[in-house]
Amino acid sequence: MINRIIDFSIHNKFIVGLFTLALIGAGIWIITQVPIDAVPDITFEQNPKALREHTEIENKGGNLIAGMYIKDRIQVGNNLVRALPVSASVKEGAKSFEFAVGNEGGAYRFVPHEVTLGVKDGDWAAVRFLRPLEAIVAFAFNNAYYLMAEMKKGETEHSHR
């Protein structure tokens, strides 16, 4: 059977060529007819980006089970940014603030600094201060909402005589 096909192909090159061109044309036509949503998407999901990885981890505490799923991060670069805990920032309208901590005569003083929040990584967020900071500044790491409320409360207080 195969020998007859080979003999036919050798003696009828023009017919084989036409048949090959017809198959190529049919393939091109079929590709144009396939709806775009029928083509599988092989890109990463935008958020979160996920991939499958095989890792061997030493199970010293005995808490890991074979086949268990974990959440991990892969470092692909080394960019230094200023970052503070998300709990350290408070939104007031369209603006975000972080509170610097100062100590004057034994009393703590909290000063709001307007920031723009950047990329979040877990409970931390990159921050960019809209005004330059002094060399070393300490910041409150949580309760920014309460600090803002106390500051506003102080602005609205007045005395009656």
NUNU-624972 format. One line per 2 residues: number of its first residue (from 1); their letters; for each residue x, y, z of C-alpha. Coordinates in nm, 2 decimals. Example, Ala and Ser with C-alpha at 12.3 -4.5 7.8 and 13.67 -1.06 7.14 Angstrom:
2
1> AS> 1.23/-0.45/0.78; 1.37/-0.11/0.71
This chain:
161
1> MI> 0.00/0.00/0.00; 0.27/0.25/0.10
3> NR> 0.48/0.15/-0.21; 0.19/0.24/-0.44
5> II> 0.14/0.59/-0.27; 0.52/0.66/-0.30
7> DF> 0.51/0.55/-0.67; 0.21/0.77/-0.74
9> SI> 0.38/1.07/-0.56; 0.70/1.03/-0.76
11> HN> 0.52/1.01/-1.10; 0.26/1.28/-1.03
13> KF> 0.45/1.56/-0.86; 0.22/1.83/-1.00
15> IV> -0.09/1.67/-0.84; 0.08/1.62/-0.51
17> GL> 0.19/1.99/-0.52; -0.17/2.10/-0.59
19> FT> -0.30/1.88/-0.31; -0.04/2.03/-0.07
21> LA> -0.13/2.38/-0.17; -0.50/2.30/-0.12
23> LI> -0.43/2.17/0.23; -0.24/2.48/0.32
25> GA> -0.52/2.70/0.19; -0.78/2.50/0.38
27> GI> -0.57/2.53/0.70; -0.54/2.91/0.66
29> WI> -0.91/2.94/0.60; -1.00/2.73/0.90
31> IT> -0.77/2.94/1.13; -0.96/3.26/1.02
33> QV> -1.29/3.09/1.11; -1.20/2.99/1.47
35> PI> -1.34/3.24/1.72; -1.08/3.41/1.92
37> DA> -1.22/3.29/2.26; -1.17/2.93/2.14
39> VP> -0.79/2.97/2.15; -0.64/2.88/2.49
41> DI> -0.48/3.16/2.69; -0.14/3.05/2.81
43> TF> -0.05/3.38/2.98; -0.02/3.43/3.35
45> EQ> -0.32/3.55/3.54; -0.26/3.92/3.61
47> NP> -0.34/3.90/3.98; -0.22/3.68/4.13
49> KA> 0.05/3.54/3.91; 0.08/3.17/3.97
51> LR> 0.30/2.89/3.86; 0.36/2.53/3.96
53> EH> 0.69/2.44/4.12; 0.84/2.13/4.27
55> TE> 1.04/2.20/4.59; 1.19/1.98/4.85
57> IE> 1.16/2.12/5.20; 1.31/1.97/5.51
59> NK> 1.01/1.89/5.75; 1.18/1.93/6.09
61> GG> 0.86/2.01/6.28; 0.65/1.75/6.11
63> NL> 0.39/2.01/6.01; 0.41/1.96/5.64
65> IA> 0.21/1.70/5.44; 0.31/1.56/5.10
67> GM> 0.12/1.74/4.82; 0.04/2.04/5.04
69> YI> 0.00/2.38/4.87; 0.20/2.68/4.99
71> KD> 0.21/3.04/4.91; 0.55/3.18/4.84
73> RI> 0.73/3.47/4.67; 1.00/3.46/4.41
75> QV> 1.25/3.75/4.42; 1.33/3.87/4.07
77> GN> 1.50/4.20/4.15; 1.63/4.41/4.43
79> NL> 1.47/4.75/4.45; 1.50/4.95/4.77
81> VR> 1.19/5.15/4.86; 1.05/5.31/5.17
83> AL> 0.78/5.09/5.30; 0.55/5.10/5.61
85> PV> 0.28/4.87/5.73; -0.06/4.92/5.56
87> SA> -0.20/4.97/5.91; 0.02/5.28/5.95
89> SV> -0.16/5.47/5.68; -0.50/5.64/5.68
91> KE> -0.70/5.78/5.39; -0.86/6.12/5.43
93> GA> -1.07/6.18/5.12; -0.84/6.12/4.82
95> KS> -0.52/6.17/5.03; -0.32/5.92/5.23
97> FE> -0.12/6.00/5.54; 0.15/5.85/5.76
99> FA> 0.22/5.98/6.11; 0.58/6.07/6.22
101> VG> 0.65/6.02/6.59; 0.84/6.28/6.79
103> NE> 0.91/6.32/7.16; 0.92/6.67/7.30
105> GG> 0.98/6.70/7.68; 0.86/6.35/7.75
107> AY> 0.54/6.39/7.55; 0.48/6.22/7.22
109> RF> 0.38/6.42/6.92; 0.24/6.28/6.60
111> VP> 0.27/6.48/6.28; 0.08/6.37/5.96
113> HE> 0.28/6.34/5.64; 0.09/6.31/5.30
115> VT> 0.21/6.01/5.10; 0.12/5.82/4.79
117> LG> 0.09/5.45/4.84; 0.27/5.22/4.59
119> VK> 0.29/4.84/4.55; 0.16/4.63/4.84
121> DG> 0.34/4.32/4.96; 0.15/4.14/5.23
123> DW> 0.09/4.38/5.51; 0.34/4.64/5.38
125> AA> 0.31/4.91/5.12; 0.57/5.12/4.94
127> VR> 0.53/5.49/5.03; 0.64/5.81/4.85
129> FL> 0.64/6.12/5.06; 0.51/6.43/4.88
131> RP> 0.75/6.65/5.09; 1.11/6.56/5.17
133> LE> 1.17/6.41/5.51; 1.44/6.49/5.76
135> AI> 1.73/6.25/5.78; 1.58/6.01/6.03
137> VA> 1.22/6.00/6.12; 1.03/5.74/6.32
139> FA> 0.67/5.65/6.22; 0.37/5.51/6.39
141> FN> 0.32/5.15/6.27; -0.05/5.12/6.35
143> NA> -0.37/5.30/6.47; -0.33/5.58/6.20
145> YY> -0.71/5.60/6.19; -0.73/5.68/6.56
147> LM> -0.44/5.93/6.53; -0.63/6.11/6.25
149> AE> -0.95/6.11/6.45; -0.77/6.26/6.76
151> MK> -0.61/6.52/6.54; -0.95/6.62/6.39
153> KG> -1.11/6.62/6.73; -0.85/6.87/6.85
155> ET> -0.92/7.09/6.55; -1.29/7.10/6.62
157> EH> -1.27/7.16/7.00; -1.35/7.50/7.13
159> SH> -1.43/7.64/7.47; -1.75/7.80/7.59
161> R> -1.72/8.08/7.85
